[in-house]
């Protein structure tokens, strides 16, 4: 293990976190959300790499280098970095990195060049019908000093605030309909609890269309029949309660990020689990969530935060404008998402019709040959 680099000077961080990179204030904890990248904020990126390495190393899943950065952070069109910033302490609380599917380039083998591509194979259907409308998330972290409840609201709401940021980014880009990412379980986690979580995810969210599959699936060691005796109620919500209770009896809890994903949407797709040999053999479960199919209570609350921020922006930009007109402008901006979804659904329907017609012609041709 290499020695982790020293903290980046706070003055350098503050100099790079300029107003145009700020996306909103948080609803709890008096923190701020920014979007940066390695080209416009190299010092912030360096500090992100330092904090990621500290966070992942503490869980037994790091790269073991002086800082956690790779080509996806620094390439020509790099992943963007969403960060949660504590303006009082002038410190980064946590973050995600992301890229829009429309910015992803295909490799020579036709697979997308993304952080998850060495673990998962993406089908042609996914690449055509989903990738252009996705946002891939990864490398989530919360700095250790903000993981304790002793840090107050800034820590308690850290992950929740990052999700507000993710929603804001997606809502700012109306063509983005899906978020794809990985939920991580570390090698130190209880194996019985791990297998039970994986079984629950496959039982209720398994990708039966095989849009995306791990190259080397991790199957776990639990007996499905025994686990079904615990997940015995046959429905998503009740078996989630059974899962939580069983995991708690084992002396652990469902990992926070895994828990966040499994309670976001009833239509989430889980692509299976792969062993990430680049990160100390952590277990990464691929998944996809449609923004418009997230539970109403979770989506509504974050939409309110986003609309509130839009109104603040509109007021700053047009201070003399009538309040009613500002509200209509915000409504128009939100309406772009519905228009984009309708266009996408029509596009997929046309493709599906063409595919059906192609299959019908093929069947007719085969039938003629038989006759």
Secondary structure, 3 states (H helix, E strand, C coil): CCCCCCCCCHHHHHHHCCHHHEEEECCCCCCEEEEECCCCCHHHHHHHHHHHHHHHHHCCCCCCCCCCCCHHHHCCCCCEEEEEEECCCCEEEEEEEEEEHHHCCECCCCCECCCCCCCEEECHHHHHHCHHHEEEEEEEEECHHHCCHHHCHHHHCHHHHHHHHHHHHHHHCCCCCEEEEEEEECCCCCHHHHHHHHHHHHHHHECCCCCEEECCECCCCCCHHHHHHHCCCCCHHHHHHHHHHHHHHCCCCCCHHHHHHHCCECCCEEEEEEEECCCCCEEEEEEEEEHHHECHHHHHHHHHHHHHHHHHHHHHHCCCCCHHHHHHHHHHHHHHHHHHHHHHHHHHHHHHHHHHHHHHHHHHHHHHHHC
